[in-house]
Amino acid sequence: MVGYNMSAFVSVCIYAFCFACIQAQMLGVFVLPHGGIAAYPNNFNTTNSTAKSEAYKLHNAAKYVGRTITELKPDFIFLSTPHGVSDSKDFLLYYNTVASGNGQTDNCPQPCVNVSIGLDTNVTKNLLEQLEPKANISGATAFGPPGESTEPFPLRWGEVIPLSFIDKDTLNYTKVVILSQPSRRYKEDVPMVPELMKLGESIFDILETTGKTYVVVISCDLAHTHDKNGPYGFSTAAAPFDEACGNWAKTLDGTYLNIKAAAYVDKALSCGYTGLVMANAMLERSANKWTPSLLANYHPSYYGMMVASFVDARYKDSTI
């Protein structure tokens, strides 16, 4: 009997130790779209039943990710946006205490999605102090002193729509750190790959020292050239680009992003590519075992959208 109790005690201690380890780490990485079609598929003005169905599949998958983030209970959310306030050269970290805005975009002409969040200025300060001397990164403050302004930093669809899939109660008590991709991504996304990989690794290393749990959310749409009648026309690069990104999400094989998708991105025109490369570097930097899951990958309109989830296998198996 004593031996049984001791064995049980040891098992509990081992589990508690592993759980504590997980609590000090990145809990998951998620890819969420920022298209209005995914946010409000009921507003999608189309007579194509397949496209309508795909919009709802994207929406439902994104809501599932939102519920997963709520269940993981991170201390903060690290969000990468390709459509935020951007610098021509530097990555920007939003450095107000709060932020808010609406997701007015396609198929959602009114500001039908609104988000107000608290920004984690302590984590942002830590990142800036360690990264500014060695990387193209700086802080952006609106209407006040860095890290102290209580005026809301302005957000738009690139931040608002991905965050809208997360329960508002969760956002009320979970602060956010927002990184805006530089506008040079439009012309230099492939040359930026080595820089993005190094930045992702550095950000991961710093976030792991915060003593807080966190999840990473990549705001991402895929190829914008699926439809000849769309604003960017049609390209044969669109389908293979989206497929390569989806294969990465299913396998976590970085060559799908850094080599295969890179061969198509300049003609496919994807706003989320740089964020994906950075996220892959963070996942590869971690020693954890990740469970990759491609939840949706469709182009109901002229642009593709993907929902993907990479959750720490130990935490997922014991909690979700």
N, C-alpha and C positions, 0 to 999 in steps of 0.2 A: 504493500500500500504506500509505504514511504517512497519506494522507487518510482511508482506511478506518479505520485504528486510531484516529485522532483523532476521527472521527465516532462510533465505538463508545464511546470514552472519554467523549465529551460525553453520549451517551445514558445511559451508566451513572451519570454524575454527576447528570443530571437526575432519573433514577429514584431514586437515593439521597437526593437533596434532598427529593423528594416523599414518600418513605417516612419520612424524618426528620420532615417536617411532620405526617404522620399520627400518628407516635409521640407527638406532643405534644398530641393531641386526644382528644375523645370518639370511641371506636371504634364504638359502636353503642348503640341503645336497644331494650329488649325488654319485652314484656308477657307475664307469666306468671300463670296462675291459682293460687289457694291452696285450692281445693276438694279434699277427700279423694278424690273420684271421679276427678279427673285424676291424682292421685298414685298411687293403687292401684286401677285400674279392675277388677281381678280381684275386689276386695272389694265392688263395686257390686251391691247386692242388688236386682236387677230382672229381670223376665221379658221386658222389651221389648228385642228384639234390635237395633232401631235405636238406642235409647238406649245400649245396651252398646257398640255400634260407635262411636258418637260419643265416648264416654268414652275409648276406646282411641285414637281419632284425636287427641283433646286431649293425651293422655299422650305419644303418639309425637311430636307436634309440639313439646311442651315439652322432651322429651329431645333433640330436634334443636337447639333453642335452646341447651340446656346444652352440647352438643358445639360449637356455634358459638362460645360464650363461651370455651370451653377453647382453641379454635384461634386466637382473637384474642389470647390471652395478655395480658389487661389487668393493669396494676399493682394496681388495686383495682376493686371493684364498688360502685356507689352504688345502694342499694335503698330504695324507698319502700314503706311498709306502711300499710294502713288499719286493721290489727287488732293493733297493738303496744301498748306502754305509752304512753298518750296523756295529754295535758293538755287541759283544756276549751277553752283559747284558743291556746296556743302549739304550733307544730311542734316536735318534740323530736328531737335528735340523740343517739343512744346513745353514752355517753362512758366506757365501761369499756375495758379492753384486750382482753377476750375476751367471747364470748357463746355461749350454747348453749340448747337446748330441744328439744321434740318437737312434732310436728304432729298431735296427736290431734284428730280432727274427724269429720265424717260419713263413713260407710262405712269408717272406719279407727279403730274404738273404742279399740284399744290404741295406745300411742305407737309406731306402726309406722314413723314417719319421724323421724329424729333428726339434728340438725346441731350441730356445734361449729365456731366460726369465730374468727378474730382480727379485731379492729376497728382500723381505721386512725385512731389518735388524733391523728396529726399533721394529716391532712386535716380531721378533725372540729374540731380546735382552730382551724384556719385559717378554716373556715366560720363558727364561732361568733364569732370575733373580728371578722369583717367584717359579719356579718348581725345580730347581737344589737342593735346600736345603731339599726337601721333597719327591722327586721322582727319579726313575732311568732314568734320562734324562741329556743330555749334548749337547754341540754345536760341530759341525764338520766344520773345515775350511780347504780349500785346497789352498796351495801355497801362504799363506800370513797371516797377522794378523786377528784375529776374527772380523767379521763385517766390515772389511775394504778391504779385498783382492778383486782386480778387475779382477783376473784371473777367468775364468768360472769354477764353481764347476761341476764335471762330472756327467752327467745324462745318464740313459739307459732306457730300455723299460718300467720299472715300473713307471717312471715319464713321459717319453716322449710320449708314446702312449695315455694315458688318456688326457694329455694336448693338443695333436694334434687334438683332436675333437673340441677344442675351436678355434674360429677364430683368426688368427695371429694378426690382428689389435687389438683385445681385449687383447691379451697377451702383446702387445707392451706397453699398458698403464696400465695394471693391474699387480701388483707385486704378487709374490707367496711366501708362507711360506711352507717349506717341512719338514715333519716328517718321518723319516725312522724307521720302526719297527725293533726291535732287532732280531738277528739271533736265539736266544733261542726260538723264535716262532715255529721253526720247530719241536721241541720236547715238548714244554711246553705251547702250545696254550690254552688248557683248564685250566691248573692251573693259567694262566695269566688273566683269565676272571675278577676276582675281581679287579686286578690292572688296567686293561684296562678300566673298568667302572669308577674307581676313577680318572684315568688320563683324560678320556673324559670329566668328570664333571669339573675338574680343568682347562683344556684347555678352555672349554666353558666359565667358569667364567672370566678367564683372557681376552679372546678375546672380551668379552662383554664390557670391560672397555677401549678398544682402541679408542673409538670414531669413528671407521671406520665400514663400512659395509663389509661383507665377505660371501663367500660360502665355503662349505667343499666338497672336492672331495676325495673319497676313491678309490684308485687303487686296483682292486680286480678281481681275477679269482676264480672260485668255485672248485668243485672236479676235481682232475686230474686222476681219476681212472675209467673213463667211457669205456675204450677200452682195451681189453686183449692184443692187439698188440701195445698199447701205451707204453711209457717209464716207466710207473709206474704200468702197468698191470690193471686188472679189480677188482673192489670191489663192493659188493652189497650195500655198504654205500654211493656210489656216488649219485645215484638218490634221495634217501630220504634226503641227505644233501642239495642238490641243491633245492629240493622242500621246505625244511624248511626255507632256506634263502629267497626264493621267497615269501613264506607266510609272513615272516617278512616284506618284502618290500611292500606287499599289505596291511598290517594291522597295522604296527608299534607295534606289540605285541612282546616285547622283549623275551618272553619265547621261541619263535621259534628259536632265536639265542642262548641264554644263556643256554637253556636246551636241546631242540630237536636237533638243529644242532650240539651242543657240544657232543652229544652222538655218532655222526658219523664222526666228523672232523678228528680224528686221523687215520682212515682208508680211508676216502675220499680224504685226502691230498689237502687242500685248502690253497693257499697262502694269500688270502684276508680276512680270517675269523677274525683275530685280529683287522683289520681295521674296519670291520663291527660292532664288539662289541663296539669299542670306539665310532663310529658314533652314535650308538643307545643310548649310555649314554649321548652324547651331545644333542640329540633330546629330550630325556626324561628330561634333566636338564632344557630345555627351557620351558617357560610358554606359548609359542606361539601355535597356532593351525596349524598343518602341514597337507598338502595334500599328502598322500603317493601314489606312482604310480610305479608299476612294468611294465617297458616298454619292456623288453625282458629277457628271461631266457632259454638258449639253450646250447647244447653241440655238435656243428657240428664236433668237433674233439674229442680227448681223454679227453679234459678238458672242464668244463662248464664255461659259462660267463653270467653275469647278468648286465643289465642296469636298474637303478632305480632312482627315483626322489622324493625328499621330499621338497616341497616349502611352504613357509609361506603363508597360505591361504589368508590372507588379501592382501598381496602384489600381489599374483598371480591373485586374482579376479579383482584388480584395474589396473593392469599394463600389464600382459602378454596376 
